Amino acid sequence: MVSRHLPHEYFFLNGSQSDGPVIGHIDGRPIPARIIDTRGSRYRFVGLARRDPRGRLDVSALRRNEWLVAPDLIYAAVV
C-alpha cells in the first residue's frame, strides 16, 4: 500500500489537461480518454486506482509509466 517513506502525492500528475473524448464519469466528473501534462507529455486512461480498507491509495499496483490523476484515475504514458 502507500509507503511511509514515499507519499502518494509523488504519483500524481498535476496540471494535466483533457485531450480527447470523455469516456465516462466518476462522482459527476468527466473521465477524459487522454490527457496532456504541463510538459506536453501525453497519457491515456487505463483504469481506476484501488484503495485499501482505510482509504489509502495502492500506489504499489501502478505499473511503469502509470500516474494518478484526481479522482483516483490512472493514466499511462503514451510512448
Backbone torsions as a table, in degrees:
resi	resn	phi	psi	omega
1	MET	NA	-156.3	-178.4
2	VAL	-64.3	128.7	179.7
3	SER	-76.1	142.5	174.8
4	ARG	-70.1	-20.9	-175.6
5	HIS	-95.5	-14.5	-177.1
6	LEU	-136.2	100.7	-177.0
7	PRO	-60.1	146.8	-179.3
8	HIS	-63.4	-21.8	178.6
9	GLU	-59.3	-24.3	179.0
10	TYR	-66.8	-16.4	-176.1
11	PHE	-100.9	4.9	-179.4
12	PHE	-96.1	138.8	170.3
13	LEU	-87.4	122.5	179.3
14	ASN	-104.4	147.2	176.9
15	GLY	73.4	21.0	-179.6
16	SER	-77.5	152.5	178.9
17	GLN	-123.6	147.0	178.5
18	SER	-62.9	141.7	178.0
19	ASP	-147.2	87.7	-179.0
20	GLY	132.2	-179.2	-176.4
21	PRO	-70.9	158.9	172.8
22	VAL	-83.1	127.3	-176.1
23	ILE	-106.2	-1.1	178.5
24	GLY	170.2	-173.2	179.0
25	HIS	-138.1	148.3	173.3
26	ILE	-136.7	126.4	-176.9
27	ASP	52.2	37.0	178.4
28	GLY	78.2	0.8	179.9
29	ARG	-104.3	140.5	-178.3
30	PRO	-69.5	149.9	173.7
31	ILE	-109.4	105.7	177.9
32	PRO	-74.6	143.8	178.8
33	ALA	-64.2	-34.5	-179.2
34	ARG	-140.7	155.3	174.6
35	ILE	-136.1	163.5	175.0
36	ILE	-126.5	134.5	178.2
37	ASP	-88.3	-178.7	-175.0
38	THR	-66.4	-18.5	177.7
39	ARG	-92.8	-3.6	-179.6
40	GLY	93.1	3.9	176.9
41	SER	-72.9	144.8	-176.5
42	ARG	-108.2	147.4	-178.4
43	TYR	-139.7	152.6	178.0
44	ARG	-120.9	147.4	-178.9
45	PHE	-68.8	132.8	179.0
46	VAL	-126.6	-9.6	177.7
47	GLY	157.3	-170.6	179.6
48	LEU	-108.0	142.2	178.8
49	ALA	-74.9	144.9	176.6
50	ARG	-87.3	153.8	174.5
51	ARG	-125.7	149.0	177.2
52	ASP	-81.8	175.8	-178.2
53	PRO	-58.2	-22.1	178.3
54	ARG	-87.5	-3.2	179.5
55	GLY	90.9	7.6	-179.8
56	ARG	-82.8	141.7	178.8
57	LEU	-69.3	139.7	178.4
58	ASP	-92.5	80.3	-178.5
59	VAL	-71.5	-16.9	178.6
60	SER	-68.9	-17.3	179.1
61	ALA	-82.8	-10.5	178.7
62	LEU	-69.2	140.6	176.5
63	ARG	-91.7	172.5	177.7
64	ARG	-55.5	135.9	178.6
65	ASN	67.7	19.9	173.9
66	GLU	-105.9	143.2	-176.4
67	TRP	-138.0	158.1	179.0
68	LEU	-96.5	144.7	173.4
69	VAL	-134.0	130.6	-179.3
70	ALA	-60.3	139.8	2.0
71	PRO	-96.9	96.6	174.2
72	ASP	65.2	29.2	176.8
73	LEU	-90.2	145.9	177.2
74	ILE	-111.6	130.9	176.2
75	TYR	-124.4	140.4	178.8
76	ALA	-108.1	140.7	178.2
77	ALA	-62.1	139.8	175.4
78	VAL	-94.1	114.8	-177.6
79	VAL	-112.4	NA	NA
